[in-house]
Amino acid sequence: ERGLLGGMLEVPSSDWGEAFSDADVALRSAPVRADWLPVSGIVAHTFTHFRLEVSVLRAIVPADATLNVWAAAERCRWVRRRDLHAQALPSVMKKIIAHGLPQS
């Protein structure tokens, strides 16, 4: 609720750090079991005091998927793709979502 993106929605992610986490570390933060695949390229975003570069993984997750035990269900919510535009998403999360969604 506090901090850089306090009170806003964000996509599931691993901790931000000085170096990229490898995929195995990032997958431990995934809220559901799925076949997560890397999306080519990175998302770059500059905050006032640092630059963030993000590698994105994506998966097709069924609507009835259950959260992993460590996902903190009270902090998770499903949003339909068609409803993303109406969510309180910071610009960095909008970039990540746009990068991760298949282009059609």
Residue frames as qw, qx, qy, qz and C-alpha x, y, z in Angstrom:
[[0.000, 0.882, 0.472, 0.000, 0.00, 0.00, 0.00],
 [0.180, -0.922, 0.136, 0.314, 2.94, 2.34, 0.47],
 [0.584, -0.291, 0.522, 0.549, 6.05, 3.04, -1.50],
 [0.106, -0.238, 0.525, 0.810, 6.78, 3.68, -5.12],
 [0.299, -0.172, -0.678, -0.649, 3.57, 2.20, -6.57],
 [0.067, 0.158, 0.786, -0.595, 1.49, 2.31, -3.39],
 [0.440, 0.418, 0.459, -0.649, -2.22, 1.76, -3.78],
 [0.546, 0.498, -0.357, -0.571, -1.99, 0.85, -7.45],
 [0.962, 0.083, 0.239, -0.099, -2.38, -2.50, -9.17],
 [0.073, 0.680, -0.680, -0.266, 0.62, -4.30, -10.55],
 [0.864, 0.203, -0.420, -0.187, 1.32, -7.51, -12.37],
 [0.885, -0.439, 0.112, 0.109, 2.88, -10.33, -10.35],
 [0.493, 0.742, -0.376, 0.253, 6.63, -9.87, -10.19],
 [0.792, -0.196, -0.332, 0.473, 9.78, -10.82, -8.39],
 [0.356, -0.810, -0.079, 0.460, 11.67, -8.28, -6.31],
 [0.477, 0.850, -0.078, 0.211, 13.39, -5.51, -8.23],
 [0.723, -0.549, 0.170, 0.384, 17.14, -5.53, -7.81],
 [0.085, -0.755, 0.420, 0.496, 20.43, -4.45, -9.30],
 [0.027, 0.286, -0.857, -0.429, 20.64, -7.48, -11.61],
 [0.700, 0.000, -0.394, -0.596, 18.11, -9.57, -13.52],
 [0.657, -0.212, 0.659, -0.299, 16.71, -12.51, -11.58],
 [0.077, 0.142, -0.896, -0.414, 16.99, -15.72, -13.51],
 [0.563, -0.182, -0.469, -0.656, 13.73, -17.31, -14.67],
 [0.572, -0.237, -0.771, 0.149, 13.75, -19.91, -11.86],
 [0.176, -0.193, -0.490, 0.832, 13.88, -17.20, -9.21],
 [0.315, 0.012, -0.130, -0.940, 11.15, -15.19, -10.94],
 [0.568, -0.178, -0.684, -0.422, 8.91, -18.25, -11.29],
 [0.347, -0.237, -0.778, 0.468, 8.95, -18.74, -7.52],
 [0.111, 0.244, 0.284, -0.921, 6.98, -15.49, -7.37],
 [0.317, -0.128, -0.630, -0.697, 4.37, -16.64, -9.91],
 [0.489, -0.122, 0.429, -0.750, 0.93, -16.72, -8.29],
 [0.896, 0.160, 0.207, -0.359, -0.26, -19.75, -10.29],
 [0.546, -0.213, 0.736, 0.338, 1.30, -22.84, -11.79],
 [0.655, 0.702, 0.131, -0.247, 1.44, -22.55, -15.56],
 [0.776, 0.173, 0.267, 0.545, 3.75, -22.95, -18.52],
 [0.061, -0.929, 0.015, 0.363, 5.47, -19.57, -18.22],
 [0.749, 0.328, 0.261, 0.512, 7.43, -18.58, -21.31],
 [0.303, -0.499, 0.034, 0.811, 9.79, -15.63, -21.76],
 [0.433, 0.860, 0.267, -0.031, 8.72, -12.79, -24.04],
 [0.686, 0.198, 0.080, 0.695, 11.60, -11.56, -26.20],
 [0.137, 0.647, 0.010, 0.750, 13.01, -8.14, -25.43],
 [0.332, -0.304, -0.600, 0.661, 12.79, -6.06, -22.27],
 [0.099, -0.887, -0.370, -0.257, 10.61, -3.28, -20.92],
 [0.450, 0.035, -0.261, 0.853, 12.54, -0.18, -19.91],
 [0.223, -0.865, -0.373, -0.250, 11.06, 2.51, -17.68],
 [0.385, 0.252, -0.342, 0.819, 12.72, 5.49, -16.06],
 [0.399, -0.787, -0.452, 0.129, 11.55, 6.68, -12.67],
 [0.004, -0.984, 0.090, -0.152, 12.80, 9.99, -11.30],
 [0.322, -0.781, 0.533, -0.048, 15.79, 8.41, -9.55],
 [0.433, -0.292, 0.833, 0.183, 16.46, 5.11, -11.36],
 [0.560, 0.321, -0.505, -0.573, 15.97, 3.17, -14.57],
 [0.692, -0.070, 0.668, -0.265, 14.17, -0.17, -14.49],
 [0.439, 0.330, -0.692, -0.468, 14.60, -2.91, -17.08],
 [0.691, -0.057, 0.564, -0.449, 12.16, -5.82, -16.87],
 [0.165, 0.116, -0.911, -0.360, 12.14, -9.24, -18.51],
 [0.663, 0.010, 0.159, -0.731, 8.58, -10.48, -19.00],
 [0.045, 0.006, 0.996, 0.080, 7.21, -14.03, -18.76],
 [0.590, 0.039, -0.016, -0.806, 3.70, -14.91, -19.87],
 [0.096, 0.055, 0.994, -0.019, 1.36, -17.89, -19.65],
 [0.516, -0.264, -0.432, -0.691, -2.14, -18.81, -20.64],
 [0.055, -0.033, 0.820, -0.569, -3.96, -19.42, -17.38],
 [0.240, -0.452, -0.791, -0.335, -7.43, -20.98, -17.21],
 [0.314, -0.580, -0.053, -0.750, -10.18, -18.94, -15.56],
 [0.822, -0.502, -0.146, -0.225, -10.54, -21.54, -12.80],
 [0.616, 0.327, -0.518, 0.496, -6.84, -21.54, -11.88],
 [0.628, -0.745, -0.219, 0.049, -6.15, -21.56, -8.15],
 [0.062, 0.885, -0.373, 0.270, -3.53, -19.40, -6.51],
 [0.649, 0.172, -0.632, 0.387, -0.41, -20.93, -5.03],
 [0.594, -0.604, -0.465, 0.258, -0.26, -21.04, -1.25],
 [0.472, -0.365, -0.089, 0.797, 2.31, -18.21, -1.12],
 [0.203, 0.465, 0.436, 0.743, 0.38, -15.89, -3.48],
 [0.014, -0.270, -0.439, 0.857, -1.39, -14.03, -0.60],
 [0.103, 0.517, 0.786, 0.324, -4.91, -14.38, -1.99],
 [0.088, -0.833, -0.415, 0.355, -6.10, -11.21, -0.22],
 [0.130, -0.670, 0.255, 0.685, -3.64, -9.23, -2.36],
 [0.182, -0.046, 0.790, 0.583, -4.54, -10.91, -5.66],
 [0.532, 0.523, 0.404, -0.529, -7.32, -10.26, -8.08],
 [0.472, 0.224, 0.702, 0.484, -8.13, -11.43, -11.58],
 [0.262, 0.639, 0.034, -0.722, -8.87, -8.76, -14.17],
 [0.732, 0.478, 0.473, 0.111, -10.26, -9.61, -17.58],
 [0.495, 0.007, 0.350, 0.795, -8.10, -8.48, -20.45],
 [0.083, 0.636, 0.490, 0.590, -10.95, -6.37, -21.81],
 [0.389, -0.875, -0.280, -0.063, -11.20, -4.55, -18.43],
 [0.699, -0.169, -0.107, 0.686, -7.52, -3.67, -18.02],
 [0.226, 0.494, 0.158, 0.825, -8.02, -0.16, -19.42],
 [0.415, -0.739, -0.208, -0.488, -10.25, 0.75, -16.46],
 [0.808, -0.418, -0.288, 0.297, -7.76, -0.30, -13.76],
 [0.197, -0.956, 0.216, 0.011, -5.48, 1.92, -11.65],
 [0.910, 0.043, 0.112, 0.397, -2.26, 0.83, -13.33],
 [0.226, -0.790, 0.250, 0.512, 0.93, 2.86, -13.24],
 [0.554, 0.719, -0.282, -0.310, 2.53, 3.50, -16.62],
 [0.013, -0.506, 0.860, 0.060, 5.31, 0.96, -16.01],
 [0.495, 0.100, 0.836, -0.214, 2.70, -1.79, -15.50],
 [0.644, 0.642, 0.167, -0.382, 0.84, -0.70, -18.64],
 [0.310, 0.699, -0.601, -0.234, 4.11, -1.07, -20.56],
 [0.228, -0.272, 0.931, -0.083, 4.72, -4.53, -19.08],
 [0.613, 0.347, 0.627, -0.333, 1.19, -5.69, -19.90],
 [0.577, 0.724, -0.102, -0.363, 1.40, -4.34, -23.47],
 [0.152, 0.609, -0.766, -0.138, 4.76, -6.07, -23.95],
 [0.297, -0.147, 0.926, -0.178, 3.50, -9.37, -22.55],
 [0.670, 0.407, 0.446, -0.432, 0.22, -9.61, -24.42],
 [0.528, 0.137, 0.687, 0.480, 0.33, -11.43, -27.74],
 [0.188, 0.404, -0.192, -0.874, -0.10, -9.04, -30.64],
 [0.383, 0.352, 0.846, 0.116, -3.16, -9.88, -32.71]]
